[in-house]
């Protein structure tokens, strides 16, 4: 935090007679303003405009609460020229491989495809992935690939904050940890210590565990691409194809591959009714600012439309919906409607499997790590904490989700729309 901002915090805290707790809160609010491009001198003038400062504790707290609400709801002045700077390009810079992974066909395929990148042997993937004091942001721009064998349990019950779409036996697994994209709201930066990729090449061990689960449960709904984007990586790894071929032979298994890519899976992957390709779509202003390296939204829509034409099962995910006030003062609800209109201009509603919607939410423990990794309006927004889950204030979540629900009902039946838990 800049020294002049620290001085401003001390001044406002003193003039509002704030407690130590509220002073710490004020510092977080003003840090959010700083990274969001807010015109802080104009905001300060707004605080002092009424001419009632300094104030006693009671009135100071009232003024502070009004300020806090204004900041949360975006009733704040922006500085000029606050457009985001260009994001650096992505590249792979290094391959690490364990001895156990070296003989895998998947490893050989990746090393052959990236023959110009040095490969170095390591004992265990955690020797690189779990190192202390890593620079997540640099790693996202120049990622290392770590090829390894995953041991122990490989399939887990789905998390409560994730949508099960009404399915029993909702599970997930990660045979890749980390993503080639760099979305500023992605929970992975709070979950993992590294921005690098770990690719577990023992895919047959995953398949054996899932077959046992199918024997025990009868039916399984499995999300395989929460912690990465397997479709975006398939040209390099071939893993999405392996998963799709595995699922196609098991009608009691449904798998979901979530993606922000522009890949048309029907060109290279088997078409099967129990393989769901789920495209995450965001308003263009959000995608441009916060979804670095991912495919442009119109290309994602195009890919989804082409996949449907080829007979693929397709889901659209308007989740997470991001609320952040922008200097352009654009109407986020209008942007959500425009996005949905654009999607259904290209995609036949009667061919769509279903749709999910949900406003941004994240574990508070993940957000603590977020804030050490990245200075962003998303990380510093003053969220409400509900039982350890950070969310927007109820009125904002309702505004976002109602805008999406209203626009979607013009195209599809409500029983195909799944709101967040």
N, C-alpha and C positions, 0 to 999 in steps of 0.2 A: 504494500500500500504506500502511495506517495506521501512524503512528509507533509506537504501542504494539506492533503486530505486528513491526515492525523490531527493537524492543528484545527481544522474545521470541525471535526468530530468533537474534540475537546471543548471548543467554543460553544457549539450547539448544546452539548450535554450540560455544560455549566449554565447556559441561559435557560434551559428547560428544566433544570434541577433534577436531572435523571439519575436513577439509581445505577449502580455498577452493572447490574444485569441488563437494563435498558440501554446503557451506553455501549455494551458489547453488541447488542442487537442493532443499534444505530450504525455501528461500524460496518456490520454485515450488509445493512441496507444500502449504505453509501458506496460500499465496494461493488455491490450489484449495479448501482447507478453508474459507477465509473467504467465498468467493463461493458455496459450497455450503450454507451455513448450519450448518456444524459448530460444536459447542460447544467453542471453542478452549481456554477455561480447563479444561474437563473433560478434553480431550485432553492438555493439559499435565500435569494431575494424573496421568494414565495413564502418561506418560513417566517421571515422577519417583516413581511409586508404589513401585517396588521398592527405593528407597533406596540405589541403587548409584552415584549420580552425585555428583560428577563422575567420569568414567571415562577410562581411557587410550584411545589411538587404536584399538586392536584391539577392545576391548569397546564403545567408543563407536560404532564402525562397525556392530557386530552389533546394537546397540539401534536405531540409525538404520534399518538394513535391515528390522528387524521392524516399525518404525513405517511405513516406506514401503509394505510389503506390506499392513499393516492398512488404510492409507488407500486403496490401489488396490482392495482387495476390499470396502471399505465397512464394515470393523469399527471404526467411529468413532462417537462420540456426537454427536447433533444438538441444537442449541439449540431451545427452544420457539418456536412461532409463526414458522416458516420457510417458510410457504406463499408462492408467488410473488405479487408484486403484479400488479394488473390492467395489461394492456398497452394503450397508447393506440390509438385507432382509426386506420385508414389513409385517406388522401385523396390525390388528385392536386392539385398546386398550381401547375404551370407547364408550358407546352408550348414547346419549342424546335424550330425547323425549319430545315433547310438549303434553299438555293435550289433545288437539284436535286430535293428531295423534295416541294416545294410543290405541283406539278401532279399528284402521284399520287392516284388514287382512294382509296387507303388513308389517306393523309394527310387528304384532304377528309372522309372518313367520321369519323375520330377528332376532328378539329377541330370538326366539326358536332355530334358527340355530347357534346363537352366545351366547348360554346360559352361557358360562363360562366368559363372559365379563360383567362388571357391567353396569347397565342402570340407568340413573339419569334424573329426570324430570326437565324441564326448561320451562320458560314462552314463549319465542320466539326464533326461530333459530338464529336470529342475536345476541342474548345475548352471544352466543358462537362463531359463524362463523365470526362476525364482530368485535371481540375484537381487541384493538390496540396492537401493538408490539408482534404479534405472530411470532413464528419461523417456517416458511414454510417448511424448510428442515427436521426438526425433525418431524413435523406433517406428512410429506409424508411417513416416515418410520414407524410411530406409529399412524395411522389415527384414529380419532374419527368419528363415524357415527352419524349424527344428523337427526332425524326423525321428519318431520314437515308437515304442510299444507301450500301450496302456495296460496296466495290471490291476487286479482287484475288481470291484464292482464297476460295471460299464453303463447300466441303464438305471434311471432314477425316476421316482414319482414327479409329475409336473408340479411346478411351484404355484402357490395360491394366487399370485399376481398375474399369472398367465391364464389364457383362456383355454378351456377344455372343449368348447363348442358342443357341450352336452354329451361328450363321450365318457364312458367309464374306462377304467384302466388307462388313464392319461399319463404318459411317461415321456421322458426325453433322454437323449444321450448326446454326447459331444465326441465325435471322433476327429474333430478339429477344434482347437481352442484358439480364439482370436480371429480377427476379420481383416480383409484387405481394405475395407472401407473405414472411414473415420468420422462417424456421426457423433456430434458433440454431446448428444443426450444418451449415448449407448452405455448400458449398465456394465459392459465388460471392463471399462476403465476403472470401475470401482470394485470389480470382482477379481480381476487378474493383476499380478504385479508387473506385467510386461505388455508392451504393444506388439510383440512378435507373434508369429504363428507356430503352434505345435500341431503337427499332423501325425495322428496315431495310425500306423500302417497295418496293424493287426485287425483288419476289418472282419476276418472270419470269426474272431473271438466275440465281436459284437453280435454277429449273426447267430452264433451258438446260444448266447445269452437270451436273445430275443426269441429264438425257437423254444427255449425252455419256458419263457414267460407265456408264450402262446399256448403251450401245453397246459400250464397251470391256470391261466385266466380265460382261455377260449378266444377272446378278442382283445386286441391292443391298439390304442391310438398313440402314435409315437412321433414326436417332433425331433427332427434330426439336425435342424439348422438354426437353432436359437443362438448359439455361441459363435457362429461364423456365417458365411454365405457360401454353402456348398455349390450352388448353381454357378456363382461367379468364378469359383475355383475349378470347376469341372474340366475345363480345357487343360489345366495343369495336372490335376490329380486323378481324374476319372472316377472319383468317389461317388458323385451323384448318380452316375450310370450304374455303379455296383449296387447302390441302395435301391434304385428303381427296379432293377432286374430281380433283386431279392424280394421286394414287396410284390411284384407282379406274380410271383409264384406262390404267394401266401394271401389268399383272399380275406382272411381274418385279421390281417395286419393293415392298418392305414397309416401312411407316413405323410408328414407335411414338410416341405422344403420352403422356408421363407427366404425372400430375396429382395434386393434392390438393384438387381442386374437388369440388363437389356437382352439377356439370353433367351432365345426361343427354344425351350427344352425339346420340342417335337422334332427338331432337326437332328438331334444326336441321341436322345434318350427314348426308352420304350414308353408308349402311351398306355397307361393303366388306370382304371377308375379309382383305385385305392391309393394313388399317388396324387397328393394335393400340392399344386404349386401356388404359393401365396405371395403376391406382390405387395410390398408396403408402399403406399402412396402418400405423399405429403404435399401441401400447398407449395407452389414453386418458390415463393419467397423463403419458406423454411428450408426447403431442400438446398437452395442456392447458398444459404448462410451456414447451415449446420450439418449437411450430409456430404462431407468431403469425399471425393473420389467415386462416389456412387453414380449410377447412370442417371441422366436427366429424366425427370418425371414423364415427359411425353414419350420417351423411348421405352420406359417400363410399361406404360399403358399399351404401347404398340406390341411389345413382347407378349403381354397377357392376352391381347386380342388374337394374335397369331397362334398362340398356344391353344386357345379355345377353338379356333377354326380347325386345328389339327386333331381335336378330340380330347385334349388334356382337361383334367379337372382343375379349375382355377378358383382361387379365393382372393379377394381384395381386402387389404388391411389398412384402414384409416386409423392407424394406431402405431405410435403415440401421436395424438394431436397436441401440438406445441402452442402454448400461448406465450408470446413475448411482445411487448409494445415495441414498435419499430419507428424510426425517425420519419418514415414515409407516411405514418398515421394510416396505414392500410387497414381495412376491415377484415379481420381474420375469418369471421363467419362468412363474409362474401367470398373470400378466397377458398374456403372449404366447399361452398356450393359450386363455385366455378370448377374446382378440381373434380368434383363428382359428376358434374355435367360433361366435362371433357372426357372422363373415363367412360361414361355410358354412351357417349357419341361413338366411341370406337368399339366398345364391348357390348355384345348382345346380352341384355339382362336375363333373358330366359335361359341362357346357356351357362350363367355364372353359378358356381356351387353355393357360395354364401359370402358374407361380408362381416368383418369385425370393425368395431369402433371403440376408441377409448382415449381418454386424455392421459397425458404423461404422469406416471407415478413410478416411484423407485424406493428401494429400501434405504432408510436413513444411514445405515452402516456403510452402504456403497457410496452414498453421497459424501460422506466424510473423506473417503479416498479420492473421489472425483475432484474435490476442491484442492487437493494437493497436486493433482495432475494437470488441471486445465483452468485457466481464468476465462470464464465464459458467462454470458447472461444466463445460460441454462443452469450452470453450477451454482450461481450466487443468487438466484431468484429466492425470495422469502416464502418458501412453501409452508403449508400447514402439515403438522406431523400427526397422523392418525395411526396409533398403535405401531409405531416404528416404520410406517410407510409415508413418504413425503408425497403430497399431492397439492394441486392448485386449490385455492379457496373454492368452496362448493359452488358459488355462483359462476366462477370461471369455467370449472369442469362442466357444469350444466350447460353453459353457453356454447361451448365447443361441441359437446356431444349432441345437444339438441339441434344445432346447425347441421351436423352430419346426418342425424336421424331424419330430419325434415327433408333434406335434399335426397336422401336415399329412398324414401317412401314414394317419391315420384317415379321410381324405376322398378323397385323390387318389393316383394311381400315382406312385412315386418318379421315373419317367422324365419326369414333368411338373414336377419340382421342380429349379430351377437354383440351386445354392449360388454364393456370390460366388467370384471368382477367387482 
